[in-house]
Amino acid sequence: MVFKYTKYDRNTYGTTIPSEVKSLGDKCFKECSLLTTINIPSSITKIGSYCFKGCSLLTTINIPSSISKIGSYCFYNCDSLTTINIPSSVISIGDLCFIGCSSLTSINIDNLQYISKERIFMNEPVLISIEIPDNLQIINGKNIFKKDINEFIIPSSITKLGDGCFSNCDSLTTINIPSSISEIGNYCFYGCYSLKSINIPSSVISIGDECFYECTSLTSINIPSSISEFGWECFCECGCEEELKKNKTIPRDCFNK
């Protein structure tokens, strides 16, 4: 028995996932149009991209606390899904995970941190976020109250800003990164067109791929000597790109080629 359950394993096991399985592969249950509910065993640690894409009759799903990663487009067009839980164990949620979930009105989040107009922030020590689904009304049993993203104070319990954490937060103009942070994930501030300044503390040692990509209003950013790893195109098309190019400690592949 392989430890990754794939779409080909469905021919043998159907929708009953054996307890030996450690991960659900990409497109595992894609377009299982008759699937209404499924039990994910606690042995599973990862749910792959497009895993439940097009499961149009799936109404509810329980994500166990063993899950650490949920792939991109995981529940894409699950248009009967009405509620879902996100446990505090999750440290990565892929892009557009809930796109097309037109019936999703309620989410339960174990470790909710902040709700802005663009995103829902959650969990620690890795801070992650999701775009707010179009018809979402309830989080943890309460009506959503969206706040100004610029008032979000990142708690000191956070040690890493996860991939895409603040991506496309159009209204973000400035943010304070606490000294507890050591890593800034891939495309973390991607497309934050209004971001004007940011202070990176000397605790940060790594900046991910495309981290500040297209931060076109960014005119001020400090680069502490503590940073030893710069991601690919991390400053591409950002407002201070030309100024940063003068810093010879920054690799050339951080910029627009």
Protein Blocks (a to p, Z undefined) as FASTA:
>chain_A
ZZbdcfklmmmnomaccfkbmbdcehklgoiakbmbdcddfkbmbdcehklgoiakbmbd
cddfkbmbdcehklgoiakbfbdcddfkbcbdcehklgoilklmbdcdfbafbdcfkbcc
edjfbdcdddddfklcbgghiacddddfklpccdfkbcbdcehklgoilklmbdcddfkb
mbdcehklgoilklmbdcddfkbcbdcehklgoilkbmbdcddfklmbdcehklgoiakl
mmmmmmmkbcfklpcZZ
